[in-house]
Amino acid sequence: MRILLIEDDADTAAWLRQGLKEAGHAVDHAGDGKDGLFLATTEPYDALIVDRMLPALDGLTVLRTLRGAGNRVPAIVLTALGDVDHRVEGLRAGADDYLCKPFAFAELSARLDNIVRRGETTGAAAETKLKVGDLELDLLRRQAQRGTRRIDLLPREFRLLEALMRQAGRVVTRTMLLEQVWDYHFDPQTNVIDVHISRLRQKIDHGEATPLLHTVRGAGYRFGDA
């Protein structure tokens, strides 16, 4: 899944990002409500994790604004305010779940899976499967399949493929991949992308009549069958 984390506490944000990435998710982070709202309205996400007490805009204002604009992406609110009135207020603002601090990461992960599954069942969730040509990527089960052939991917390969498929038909630059897949905001001056692209191409296109992963010389990569 691609997740937006809106959390102003640096230690909490680092802990959550690490755990989510180890679970195979792609994570974007915003340190205040204003930046979080901007990302949530300009980028596609499968789920949001929103701290209630945020600078610039509080978490409930972020959710009310999103819901008012018709954005139904599943969201968990994190808060130190755990009494009934606060939980009710959070749910009425548009939260799909409410988790009080401190909490165990395993519980957050389970609740995250639950709200995405629930949304898929009711038809309110963000996209949970990506399909390009005869290749399908299941974001919940973390599985890839081309035609009848199942493709085994390592977590980083899965994130790379997800990033490419979300931009199908468009050129994805190396800088974009470094930021989205490796969380690098600088060029590490290594061939890490080339190595992973080569491995992914071998798994996706080897033995197939129609290649899907294309190199656009001097620009980056494009995913699609044309």
C-alpha positions in Angstrom: 0.0 0.0 0.0 1.0 3.6 -0.4 0.4 5.4 2.9 0.5 9.0 3.9 1.7 9.6 7.5 0.8 13.0 9.0 2.7 13.3 12.3 4.6 16.2 13.7 6.6 14.2 16.4 9.9 13.3 14.7 10.6 10.2 16.8 7.1 8.8 16.4 7.2 9.5 12.6 10.6 7.8 12.2 9.4 4.7 14.2 6.2 4.4 12.2 7.9 5.0 8.8 10.5 2.3 9.6 7.8 -0.2 10.6 5.6 0.5 7.7 8.5 0.2 5.2 9.6 -3.1 6.8 6.1 -4.3 6.2 6.5 -3.5 2.5 4.5 -0.3 2.3 5.5 2.9 0.5 5.3 5.8 3.0 5.1 9.6 2.4 5.4 11.8 5.5 4.1 15.3 6.3 5.1 17.1 9.5 2.1 19.4 9.8 -1.6 19.4 8.8 -1.2 21.9 6.0 1.4 19.9 4.1 -0.5 16.7 4.9 -3.7 18.1 3.4 -1.8 19.2 0.3 -0.3 15.7 -0.3 -3.6 14.0 0.4 -5.3 16.1 -2.2 -2.6 15.8 -4.9 -1.3 12.3 -4.6 -3.1 8.9 -4.6 -3.0 7.0 -1.3 -4.4 3.7 -0.1 -4.6 4.9 3.5 -3.9 7.8 5.8 -2.4 7.8 9.4 -3.2 11.2 10.9 -2.1 12.6 14.3 -4.9 14.6 15.9 -2.7 17.4 17.4 -0.8 18.9 14.5 0.6 22.4 13.8 -0.9 24.6 11.0 -4.0 22.5 10.7 -5.2 19.9 13.3 -5.8 16.3 12.2 -9.6 16.5 12.4 -9.7 19.6 10.3 -7.6 17.8 7.7 -10.1 14.9 7.7 -13.2 17.2 7.6 -11.7 19.0 4.6 -10.9 15.8 2.7 -14.4 14.3 3.4 -16.0 17.5 2.4 -14.2 17.4 -0.9 -15.4 13.8 -1.5 -12.0 12.1 -0.6 -12.9 8.8 1.0 -9.4 7.3 1.5 -9.4 5.2 4.7 -7.9 7.0 7.7 -6.7 6.2 11.2 -6.4 9.0 13.7 -3.7 8.8 16.3 -4.1 10.7 19.6 -3.3 11.0 23.2 -6.9 12.1 23.8 -8.7 8.8 24.5 -12.0 9.5 26.2 -15.3 8.7 24.6 -16.2 12.3 23.5 -12.9 12.7 21.8 -13.2 9.3 20.0 -16.7 10.2 18.9 -15.6 13.6 17.6 -12.8 11.9 15.6 -15.1 9.4 14.0 -17.6 12.1 13.1 -14.9 14.1 11.5 -14.3 11.2 9.1 -11.9 8.9 10.7 -12.4 5.2 9.9 -10.6 4.2 13.2 -9.1 5.9 16.2 -6.0 4.7 18.0 -4.8 6.1 21.4 -1.2 6.6 22.2 0.9 4.8 23.3 0.1 1.8 21.0 1.8 -1.3 19.6 2.8 -1.2 16.0 1.3 -4.6 15.5 -2.1 -3.2 16.5 -1.7 -0.2 14.1 -0.8 -2.6 11.3 -3.9 -4.8 12.0 -6.2 -1.8 12.1 -4.7 -0.4 8.9 -5.4 -3.7 7.1 -8.9 -3.8 8.5 -10.0 -0.3 7.4 -8.6 -0.9 3.9 -10.4 -4.3 3.6 -13.6 -2.7 5.0 -13.5 0.0 2.5 -12.9 -2.5 -0.3 -16.0 -4.4 0.8 -18.2 -1.3 0.9 -16.7 0.2 -2.3 -15.4 3.2 -0.4 -11.7 2.4 -0.3 -9.0 3.7 -2.5 -7.7 1.4 -5.2 -6.3 -1.9 -3.9 -5.3 -3.5 -7.2 -3.4 -2.1 -10.0 -3.6 -3.6 -13.5 -1.5 -2.8 -16.6 -2.0 -5.0 -19.6 -2.1 -8.6 -18.3 -0.1 -7.7 -15.2 -2.0 -7.3 -11.9 -0.6 -6.1 -8.6 -2.7 -6.9 -5.5 -1.7 -4.2 -2.9 -3.4 -6.0 0.0 -2.0 -9.5 -0.5 1.3 -8.1 -1.8 1.1 -10.4 -4.8 1.9 -9.9 -8.5 0.6 -12.0 -11.4 1.0 -11.8 -15.1 -1.6 -13.8 -17.0 -1.7 -17.1 -15.1 2.0 -16.7 -13.9 2.5 -15.6 -10.3 5.6 -13.4 -9.9 7.5 -13.5 -6.6 8.8 -10.1 -5.6 11.0 -8.9 -2.8 9.6 -6.0 -0.8 11.7 -3.4 -2.6 10.8 -4.9 -6.0 7.1 -4.7 -5.1 7.4 -1.0 -4.1 9.3 -0.3 -7.3 6.7 -2.0 -9.5 3.9 -0.2 -7.6 5.5 3.1 -8.3 5.9 2.4 -12.0 2.4 1.0 -12.4 0.8 4.0 -10.7 2.4 6.1 -13.4 1.6 3.7 -16.2 2.1 5.3 -19.7 4.2 8.2 -18.3 7.9 8.6 -17.9 9.1 8.0 -14.3 12.4 9.7 -13.6 15.2 8.2 -11.5 14.7 11.1 -9.0 11.1 10.1 -8.6 12.0 6.5 -8.0 14.7 7.4 -5.5 12.2 9.5 -3.5 9.2 7.1 -3.7 10.9 3.7 -3.4 14.2 4.4 -1.5 13.1 7.6 0.4 16.3 9.3 -0.9 16.1 13.0 -1.5 19.6 13.1 -3.0 21.4 11.1 -5.7 23.5 8.4 -3.9 25.6 8.0 -7.0 25.2 4.3 -7.2 23.6 1.9 -9.7 20.9 0.8 -7.2 18.1 1.7 -9.6 19.7 -0.1 -12.5 20.2 -3.3 -10.5 16.6 -3.4 -9.3 15.1 -2.4 -12.7 17.1 -5.2 -14.3 15.9 -7.8 -11.8 12.3 -6.5 -12.0 12.4 -6.6 -15.8 13.7 -10.2 -15.7 10.8 -11.2 -13.5 8.1 -9.3 -15.3 9.1 -9.5 -19.0 11.2 -12.6 -19.4 9.5 -15.0 -21.8 6.7 -12.6 -22.6 5.8 -11.5 -26.1 5.0 -8.0 -25.0 7.4 -6.2 -22.7 6.0 -3.8 -20.1 9.0 -2.2 -18.6 10.7 0.2 -20.9 13.8 2.4 -20.5 13.4 5.9 -21.9 17.0 6.9 -22.7 18.1 10.1 -20.9 14.8 10.4 -19.1 13.9 7.4 -16.9 11.4 4.5 -17.3 7.9 3.9 -18.6 5.6 1.1 -17.8 3.0 -0.1 -20.2 2.4 -2.3 -23.3 2.8 0.4 -25.9 
